[in-house]
Amino acid sequence: MNETLNEASQKMDKAVEVTREDFAAIRTGRAHPSMFQKITADYYGTPTPLQQLASFTVPEARVVIVAPYDMGAMAAIEKAIRDSDLGVNPTNDGKTLRVVLPELTEERRKEYIKMAKGKAEDGKISIRNIRRHAKQALDKLEKDGEVGKDDVTGAEKRLDGLTKKHTDAIDELLKHKESELLEV
């Protein structure tokens, strides 16, 4: 039983971490290298994350300088950034790409908040799925006669506590992201 609960807890932690990463990719008014985390470029026929192809520096609040390690990848990186959902158009000076983030409009902020809520809901769904699988495993242990009903009931209460703790963590991340997006 403890093994089942520990496994569920680790998977729930991972779900919260994935949600945190998804939130980092949603841009706010400020530039941040993690915005490019989910973007991949076609590098010699292989989809490759931008973090492996270039370095990112943020000299100003709304500017990111992308310096490719291999100049042959410049066009692929530029195309990947342009085609991403960031809504930016990088300028190429031959050595680096300059990504200037436009001011967020009220409408765009609301879109990003909606996107963040969707990502939070995805995280909660995965946590509920993990809970369901763990509960099925506990029920199977009881059915097979390996543990008693009281033990399973106690384990289910602990599982519910884990589920609540992790969904609350996602709600907290969402609240933080919303306030970050609404900040002008």
Residue, then its C-alpha position, 0 to 999 in steps of 0.5 A: m500500500n505504501e508503495t502505491l501511495n509513494e508512486a502516486s505521490q511521485k507521479m503527482d509531483k511530476a504532474v505539478e512540475v509539468t504544469r509549472e513548465d507549461f506556465a513558464a512557456i506562457r509569456t508575460g509582459r517580461a522576456h524570459p528564456s523559458m518562453f522558448q523551452k517548448i519550441t523545437a527547430d528542424y535541425y538537419g532533419t531532426p526536431t531539436p529544442l532551441q535550448q540545444l541550438a542557441s543561447f538566450t540573453v535578456p538585455e532588456a525587459r522585453v528583448v531576448i537575444v538568441a545566439p545560435y551555436d551553429m550559424g547554419a541553424m539560424a534560418a531554422i531557429e528563426k522560422a521556429i520562433r516565428d511559427s511558435d505561439l509567442g506571436v513574435n517576429p525575430t529580426n536577424d542581423g547575421k550573427t544573432l536573432r533579436v526577439v522584441l516582445p510587443e506590449l500585451t494588450e488586454e485581449r491578449r492577456k485574457e487569451y493567455i489567462k485562458m491558456a493558463k487555465g487550460k494547462a492547469e486543468d490538464g494538470k488536475i486531470s492527470i492528477r485525478n487519473i493518477r488517483r484513480h489508478a492508485k485507488q484501483a491498485l488499492d482495491k485490487l490489494e483488498k480484493d486479493g486479500e492482501v490487506g484489510k478493508d480498514d487499511v485500504t480506507g486509511a490509505e484512500k484517505r491519505l491518497d485523497g489528501l495527496t490529491k488535494k495537496h497537489t491540486d491546490a499546488i496547481d491552483e496556487l501556480l495558476k493564481h500566481k500566473e494570472s496575477e503575473l499576466l494581469e500586471v501592467 
